[in-house]
Amino acid sequence: MKDYAVISLELHLFFIRIMKEHSLFLEAGFQIKDSACIKKAGWFREQFEAVLEEVVQLSDGLVGCEVLKSQEMVTDFTRISEKKTSQLTGIPINTRITVREEKLTAGNGCSSRETRIQVKRVNQKALRLLNGLIEFKEEVLADTEACRLFTANYPLLIKHIIREAKLYRSFLLELERRGTISAKSMRETELFWNQIMMEHALFIRGLLDPSEEELIAAADGFAGDYKKLLCEARNKNNRTMGELTRKTLQETEKYRDFKKSGTKGINDCEISSIILPLLADHVLREANHYLRILESTCEDDH
């Protein structure tokens, strides 16, 4: 069984960066009049950034090689995406953390007692922040849906980032309760992540300039493909998931390549859109994370 500290750090390296960026996307999407919302989102961004910095320091020489290689924590585009997003929005981003993450080395998966104590403190801090961020996101969603607040973020995107935060929180609560995370059924995992992947395609489609007809059609195609995979997964049970998981893996590899090409195109100013470079990199990392889960499941089936 994997070490409590290692599981925690691997979880944080992926999800804390995601939460930090959710806060940034909210912050960038508010209007000037909603200064209290801008300030609150900025506070969460800074808090998650500080915890991420701590996690990166604790992770060197501990986390698994497969996680480091997956490009779910940082990609080849993360640093440049952060720099460009900061220039475009005026929101500060500490890229030194990204540089340190790029240099992380893998370990043997065993932590010291002192590290486990430090990690426990990080977990508790992350949980407190998560509870606050989820509550804030739910307030923003309620105000947006009641037409009391205008934001550049779709209501579905806000629901989407609430679901991701709640998944992260459920993992952390289980870690603190049991010292490990039980493997979710593959059906449950695919239902969650196929929904996320489908919604990414819908967001991409809606944020591309209308002139980008080919990319819009491609994004629409991926949304349709994941919708079909969702329907298929709902009609399966865990014993009959094997073939569908392999099919989902192939689809997600193609989708990862599409997102990778899109992230490069947005950073190189070759794609006309209202997509922040960091949002493009963000959804690429989530595809990489899902791919690692799918690959691990397919390997276990052989």
DOKE-186869 format. One record per residue: residue in one letter; x, y, z of N, C-alpha, C, CB in turn. Coordinates in steps of 0.001 Angstrom, whole numbers, plus 500000, padded with zeros to 6 digits. Each point is the difference from the previous one (the first is absolute). Glycine has a CB too. Example, Ala and Ser with C-alpha at 12.3 -4.5 7.8 and 13.67 -1.06 7.14 Angstrom:
2
A513190494310507800499110501190500000500900501200500000498108498827501246/S501542502223498034500820501190500060499230501090500730501184499372497855/
REM end
This chain:
302
M500838498803500000499162501197500000500877501252500000498173498751501223/K501411502244498008500776501244499911499993500756501324499452500140497562/D501639500538502693500210500806501196499009501184500056502446499331499983/Y496989500937501202499030501091500213500525501338499483499135498785502007/A502113501526498325500578501292499595500150500085498487501217500130502186/V499205498773497196500210499986498544498663500156499267502040498528500295/I496931500735500157498665500119499384499513501447500111499465497577500571/S500723503000500615499557501382500243500704500977499067499556499422502395/L501758500461497515500783500942499188499665499870498518501835499900501697/E498020498858497823499643499799498585498626500603499698501380497887499950/L497699501959500993498653500566499856500071501527499936499019498026501238/H501743502561499695500121501464500059500700500573498767500061499837502489/L500985499503497042500762500536498859499101500206498785502059498849500853/F496954500269498992499048500179498900498903500999500388500469497645499218/F498848502080501900498774500738500307500213501409500556498988497813500417/I502067502434500358500168501358500557500243501002498882500930499039502132/R499850500565496882500228500886498844498672500262499281502369499109499731/I496804499860500149498684500144499362499146501009500783500128497611499134/M499859502264502213499203500918500838500525501434499920499483498092501545/K501825502041498447500640501323499871499538500668498697502031499201501329/E497926500008497603499607500539498696498496500257499916501925498787498976/H497263500373501684498562500292500063499793501390500611499448497520500224/S501299502754500839499891501302500678500388501125499046500509498913502221/L500553500857497007500452501006499028498952500220498907502387499351500459/F497015499554499024499003500140498930498777500772500510500795497831498956/L498815501908502298498893500756500588500380501477500122499237497946501265/E501963502304499274500503501361500208500023500784498686501387499177501931/A499098500189497012500110500666498691498636500227499348502244498946499717/G496751500282500709498684500068499353499029500994500602500349497680499431/F499958502836501768499092500951500644500105501395499378500189498681502120/Q498765502114498074499971501382499509500587500952501048497963499468498596/I502457501718500956500648500979500881499139500310501227501154500984498002/K497518499112501821499107500355501108499998498941501110498585501257498368/D501745497490501275499972498914500990501371499826500653498185498849498685/S502313502249501872501361500007500560500153499036501175500219502370499273/A498693497421501495500072499067501140500223498567499503498476501509501353/C500868498139497546500174498657499402501418499844499452497540499915499411/I502958501136499934501365499967499446501001499790501129499323501526498095/K500477499207502999500907499917501153499960498608500632499671502458500419/K499130496984499713499847498678500625500638498906499140497870500779501091/A501882499276497601500604499014499086501519500124500033497956500069498514/G502542501166501528501448500234500076500598499448501281499701502038498617/W499548498085502481500467499463501291500148498476499908498862501905501242/F500124497421498196500076498535499860501167499605499097497506499833500333/R502685500919498576501126499706499094501323500065500754498695500926498054/E501489500116502732501251500168500760500184498890501034499835502478499666/Q499075497148501013500077498952501029500366498647499388498294501242501366/F501044498405497529500310498721499342501416500011499428497563499695499450/E502878501459500067501364500110499477501022499749501112499206501644498254/A500521498894502936500914499810501136500057498528500416499502502344500783/V499337496984499210499972498573500363500708499176498926497826500327501257/L501976500036497469500684499287498914501514500101500165498060500463498460/E502418500715501893501444500191500195500525499061501089499783502410499281/E499452497468501802500374499111501106500006498540499543499026501640501647/V499950497987497582499877498622499499501175499644499089497493500174500149/V502889500747498977501118499752499078501290499764500786498890501428498233/Q501328499359502810501204499826500834500022498628500667500050502471500405/L498775497068500047499911498702500687500091498818499030498604501097501754/S501066499133496975499844498903499028501294499487499390497820500956499514/D503214499872500457501223499596499288500595498732500606500447502403499423/G499799496612499707500580498739500451499013499067500671502099501207500262/L496598499095499630498987499159500654498953499443499047500358501342502024/V499170499500497046498853499596499176500404499012498897498942502223500475/G500039497096498993500246498949499015500411500514498633498375498650501222/C502406500547498100500524500328498669498867500157498980502116498755500552/E496855500365499539498917500030499005499201501305500099499857497481500093/V500026503063501118499287501272500185500815501145499406498903499117502101/L502401500872498147500874501054499468500034499979498473501390499864502082/K498584498932497340500094499868498536498686500318499285501753498275500354/S497143501684500377498670500115499380499681501392499452499271498231501549/Q501459502784498899499740501409499640498616500454500485501491499738497981/E498054499680503134498739500454500599500240501123501007499040497703499677/M502202502447500786500329501054500968500427501267499268500693498266501697/V500239501580497392500410501088499104500272499387498630501002501378501920/T498734499401497035500296499545498638501153500843499456497579499263499614/D502787500464499148501042500806499340499522501442499760500887497907498894/F497794502317501239499431501327499716499632500784501256499141499067497878/T500913500300503301499449500646501203500656501338500311499497497745500881/R501834502274499101500703501224500402499695501169499051501820498577500992/I498235501156497712499731501073499028498523500413500065501849499126498489/S497264499900501769498561500309500131499756500898501204499411497800498929/E501316501937502157499876500841501199500484501420499713500318497972501464/K500841502128497892500566501328499699499054500814499122502317499046500182/K497157500308498773499119500721499063498683500379500675501039498760498070/T498429500332502749498737500281500691500169501153500984499325497590499752/S501809502439500924500293501088500938500106501337499255501206498373501519/Q499448501599497318500128501223499183498631500488499518502293499255499266/L496841499798500342498694500352499437499007500485501052500412498327498224/T499683501127502990499001500307501035500502500971501064499054497756499605/G502274502336500541500563500799501089499995499268501326499245502020498813/I500341496702501177499966499198501232501371499355500196497498499551499744/P503149500653501417501335499422500201499958498482500157500699502138501068/I500273497182498331500129498535500118501457499687500310498072499574498369/N502146499645502670501364499635500403500505498844499131499540500765502379/T501177499559496558500491498960499079501204499245500572499177501381498083/R501397499131503013501135499289500618499564498633500528501042502208500621/I497694497700499799499466498707500468500010499008498840498536501153501736/T501057499311497091499959499152498799501399499520499636497977501244499177/V503001499653500904501401499634499710500446498891500952500498502354499179/R499140497782502102500392498969500982499303498672499716500366501793501717/E498368498291497857499260498769499676500617499277498809497911501045500895/E502561499724498142500636499400498817501240499199500391499139501893498589/K501482498480502535501251499352500423499800498925501067501157502117499456/L497592497582500909499751498996501041500553498639499595497944501249500692/T502610498035500290500516498648499746499113498981500701502361500882499781/A497571497926499649499165498931500564500695499360501198498990499568497731/G500224499746503082500566499335501178499533498570500115500105502185501145/N500185497206500007499647498583500201498636499832500664502428499478500182/G496867501646500044498647499907500551499927499846501497499377499027497889/C501748501149502811500011499876501466500340501346500627500678497570499834/S498511502863501125500229501297500645500414499820501457498323501052498459/S502277499977502098500399499981501413498808500415500862502414500532499391/R497681499205501897498939500385500946499813501520499977500528497996501470/E500578502729498474499951501469499984499246500510498764502186500075501263/T498091499297497573499304500396498764498509499723500117502074499531498660/R497569499319501927498578499645500144499265501019500878500592497561499726/I500088502924501309499403501020500883499786501297499214501124498965502036/Q499886501424497174499896501222499178498875499874498970502467500412500312/V497437498392499079498977499763498973498606500050500619501623498586498686/K498238500878502512498694500040500689499547501448500199500533497823501177/R500415503041499193499672501425500175499564500623498670501653500148501906/V499056499479497018499650500499498659498595499535499619502440499981499321/N497251498750500939498679499449499669498887500767500711501044497744499664/Q499189502544501618498977500711500778499829501435499502500541498568501993/K500574502060497644499954501361499452499252499995498660502192500579501160/A498133498444497984499348499895498687498497499777500153502126499074499026/L497481500106501950498570499741500234499259501267500412500564497659500666/R500042503121500219499363501258500435499820500947498806501030499743502305/L500023500368496886499933500861498813498949499506499008502421500562500306/L497545498123499496499044499399499060498570500276500419501657498218499476/N498057501623501818498646500266500491499594501434499683500315498308501836/G500619502620498375499724501410499717499821500270498520501289500593502015/L499564498795497161499925500223498550498712499425499423502502499951499872/I497102498862500594498752499386499512498813500898500348500989497678500264/E498999502818500969498917500894500436499969501269499132500208499108502371/F500965501449497343500097501208499164499498499718498581501965500797501373/K498466498084498049499563499640498647498480499836499956502214498860499577/E497221500519501469498547499785500034499245501330500125500379497738501046/E500192503217499689499394501342500102500033500698498634500716500168502435/V500433499724496883500150500619498670498990499393499026502462500419500435/L497389498257499612499053499316499112498570500464500280501537498004499891/A498086502036501391498635500409500370499720501427499531500075498467502001/D500888502431498204499817501400499589499961500141498477501166500732502096/T499632498449497213500018500038498525498667499498499446502507499643499992/E497014499249500560498745499413499500498786500868500339501020497726500243/A499093503061500835498897500901500379500135501371499327499821498801502205/C501171501324496888500262501252499262500341501173500920498449499191498233/R502149500495502920500491501055500903501468500316499724498354499259501750/L502293499876497462501436500132499749500284499651498546500540499438502410/F500294501365496943500452499661498649501465499591500070498336501611498943/T501973497269500433501382499527499931500278499488498598499991499402502456/A501273500637497143500390499492498678500037498474499978501334502086499619/N498437497273501533500009498532500076498578499453499859502051500071501478/Y497802498900497677498698499352499845499510499445501343500573499423497607/P498105500606502660499481499314501194500408498518500027498056501601500024/L501952497739498799500416498592499965501461499847500408498324499564498189/L502521501414501448501409499933500396500127500106501524500689501020497785/I498469499815502827500043500133501464499541498687500648499563502506499832/K499383496872499629499552498688500513501113498965499846497605500556499409/H503068499499499466501101499092499643501132500110501031499404500211497540/I500979501029502813501118500171500937499581499694501442500969501737498468/I497733498343501815499502499572501321500133498486500115498376501953500100/R501238497326498843500094498527500017501436499530500191498001499884498508/E502947500775500807501414499613500139500495500246501419500381500531497579/A499220500602503005500415500314501375499412498994500987500154502437499397/K498614497142500363499357499026500900500639498619499885497860501282499809/L502591498361498986500715498726499831501300500030500802498995499691497691/Y501757501386502163501264500187500739499743499911501504500911501462498139/R498030499219502327499675499974501432499648498594500466499192502357499834/S500066496897499352499622498630500392501235499118500153497803500265498808/F503194499917500300501254499242500105500746500370501280500151499890497489/L499921501399502807500722500466501189499342499510501283500735502015498726/L497936498042501326499273499532501190500243498514500232498245501757499622/E501768497476499278500257498557500122501432499737500467498314499553498184/L502624501220501283501408499872500411500160500253501490500724500722497720/E498609500310502780500109500341501417499283498974500875500145502422499380/R498833496952500072499229499007500769500656498621499984497924501273499463/R502596498327499358500480498621499832501502499877499751497770499483499115/G502883501648500586501437499959499718500324499610498572500346499436502359/T498613500332496836500191499633498589498755500412499214501518498045500630/I498521501765498051498821500267499163499622498692499323500656502447499610/S498101497117500593499578498743499377499814500228498504498866499236502144/A501445499737497087499841500110498543498509500085499688502153498695499566/K497435502389499822498594500129499603499739499015498864499917502461500699/S498839497113499166499679499111498893500305500735498698498200498804501358/M502251500440497643500366500623498724498778500651499363501837498307499674/R497000501107500550498769500574499444499773501395500587499003497682499704/E501140502430501612499820501285500698501037501025499521499075498779502019/T502186500764497839501088500880499557499738500512498588501615498748501464/E497997500346497644499764500400498603498779500904499867501042497859499252/L497927501875501558498824500876499953500388501424500395498493498042500539/F502358502084500492500420501336500446500860500678498939499916499231502390/W501174500099497195500968500663499118499502500141498565501799499092501438/N497345499992498089499434500174498651499085501227499962500129497501499603/Q499159502732501498499169501212500110500886501250499948498280498731501373/I502833501231499371500950501126500025500566500244498597500591499480502414/M499835499431496914500580500126498650498973500540499002501560498093500512/M497200501431499602498938500475499106499783501506500202498891497712500053/E501062502707501211499774501420500285501173500863499536498592499345501962/H502634500146498155501155500737499456499770500298498520501552498888501671/A497986500101497595499778500172498553498919501052499745500678497599499599/L498276502392501237498928500994499852500520501409500294498298498255500645/F502545501870500387500570501320500333500916500490498873499874499443502466/I500985499649497049500932500364498918499205500476498782501712498311500836/R497254500912498824499148500346498846499405501408500161499453497548499676/G500110502769501530499345501285500246500947501175500171498209498718501035/L503070501004499234500974501080500219500876500269498776500009499391502408/L499887499744496591500718500241498740499284501089499208500823497602499948/D499934503187499305499398501002499125499163499285498930501937501618500413/P496894498932499213499166499347498976500728499699498690498086501162501013/S503010499561498717500753499765498758500791498689500033500162502474499711/E500048496967501487500794498760500138499105498778499756501555501138501667/E497916498775497121498975498989499709500493498566500178499006501612498414/E502213498109501127500533498629500101500185499577501454501156500313497800/L499401500589503012500222499680501415498677499863500749502191501217499913/I496839499617499728498670499906500622499373498644499677499702502513499834/A500417497072498900499451498696499583500708498859500728499427500957497738/A501903499156502426500770498959500705499578499928501466501946500350498430/A497916500815502223499576500035501410498602499409500142501425502043500408/D497704498288498653498633499471500012500008498478499852499155502163499020/G501755497345500131500144498552499806500419499301501283500599500409497619/F500369500179503099500441499409501272498877500026501034502356500722499509/A496874500362500528498869500084500940499010498868499723500276502517500166/G499448497244498549499090498917499618500552498631500352499159501429498166/D502137498373501599500639498707500308499927499692501494501546500310498044/Y498751500684502785499966499765501455498569499830500509502111501330500236/K496944499313499096498589499811500369499596498541499770499482502418499409/K500985497013499460499718498583499699500668499087501023499815500551497550/L501447499767502797500725499189500997499297500044501355502162500451498791/L497287500712501545499246500135501259498773499096499987500800502376500242/C498476497634498641498800499154499873500368498526500113498915501740498543/E502191497879500801500443498599500052500394499598501417500789500177497629/A499931500708503072500451499687501364498813499830500945502123501276499580/R496829499515500197498808499899500867499320498641499856499677502479499810/N500477496906499010499354498709499744500894498800500303498662501135498263/K502518499123502297500934498906500322500029499779501509501406500534497960/N499141498303502423500359499834501410501511499804500047497719498976500624/N502853500930500569501466499951500122500625498806499288499765501159502167/R499496497738497732500552498791499366500110500156498489499022498629501840/T500152502248497591499979500125498529500633501311499514497924498601499976/M502877502045500886500570501312499666501280499924499169499002500835502095/G501673498002497882501334499885499396500118500549498590500289498032501395/E498819501515497731500054500415498584499728501502499861499245497693499297/L499795502807501493499656501423499946501165500861500505497565499417500330/T503142500097500681501155500747500535501077500138498931499505499156502327/R500729499766496914501005500060498918499563500989498910500658497597500471/K498052502398499234499437500926499003500142501458500500498345498198499219/T501399502004502068500118501336500607501453500464499994497997499531501453/L502914499537498783501438500318499972500401500517498612500448498228501765/Q499118501069497192500334500410498623499420501383499683500049497575499298/E498714502655501127499347501297499764500736501117500741497780498836499706/T502643500872501527500646501023500835501408500304499507498639499243501958/E502021499778497427501310500267499375499842500994498845500805497680500640/K498153502113498557499735500925498874499639501393500525499210498062498574/Y500002501952502481499553501263500602501171500749500637497735498986500419/R503164500259500232501202500604500580500824500689498910500031498241501816/D500110501081497040500770500574498882499342501281499478500791497690499375/F497875502303500571499239501185499568500232501162500975498246498509498928/K501688501182502366500200501040501026501441500514499987498209498935501416/K502731500153498365501418500376499950500245500964498839500654497777501017/S498805501883497834500140500844498812499320501351500227500079497945498531/G498763502033502144499275501233500303500757500889500971497882498787499596/T502737500603501414500773500767500990501176500690499323499328498388501821/K501327500880497273501125500586499254499492501148499117501225497763500011/G497670501989499287499441501006499093499572501270500715499252498156498545/I500174501695502640499563501170500778501216500762500520497869498807500662/N503143500471499821501222500657500477500752500702498875500162498280501791/D499768501148497006500693500597498844499147501033499270501267497877499755/C497539502409500802499070500980499407499600499613498572501038501789501426/E498804496903498347499605499502498674498520499611499959502345499184499649/I496998500852501516498585499625500086499221501203500509500567497553500426/S498345502760498898499165501134500396498953499520501010500361501133497744/S499718499403503485499103499517501055499985500979501165500443497617499322/I498697502098501661500050500722501277500403499005501102498203501676499226/I502710497422500426500514498990500936501327500495500571498853498112498723/L501221502022502593501278500356500628501000498870499775498817501408501753/P502451498899497977500992498935499806500026498994501159501356501617498670/L498470498875502560500052499099501157498779499086500069501330501722501219/L497532498728498253498820499128499947500251498851499024498483501952500556/A502170498347498328500336498951499021500933498968500628499726501649498107/D501286498822502617500947499088500650499324499212501119501875501570499440/H497216499070501262499247499405501113499212498770499526499824502276501095/V499438497881497791499194498873499513500885498908499392498090501578499565/L503085498795499937500967499003499508500495499147501162500705501545498122/R499622499090503005500471499251501175498939499037500513501466501926500604/E497270498503499335498922499113500462499865498783499083498793501985500981/A501412498202497730499989498858499069501167499064500302498904501424498222/N502263499136502082501176499184500346499754499187501271501486501710498912/H497859498909502059499668499319501262499064498819499724500274502175501285/Y498689498081497925499034498944499672500674498883499210498142501695499987/L502742498668499103500733498986499220500807499075500901500126501602498085/R500513498975502939500799499161500917499101498988500713501647501895500334/I497162498538500064499052499097500674499571498890499041499182501895501474/L500486498480497292499547499022498996501104499012499648498419501706499081/E502806498809500727501140499130499650500279499006501116500986501836498601/S498955498634502630500249499144501162498950498890500074501046501945501232/T497696498380498467498913499007500032500176498974498893498453501715500972/C501889498759497822500191499083498867501178499059500248499047501734498449/E502021498771502180501163499150500338499606498931501014501560501930499550/D497616498455501437499563499058501039499130498894499427500108501841501669/D499179498464497230499098499013499388500751498926499221498266501773499857/H503013498524499810500763499029499192500740499004500882500262501724498206/
REM end
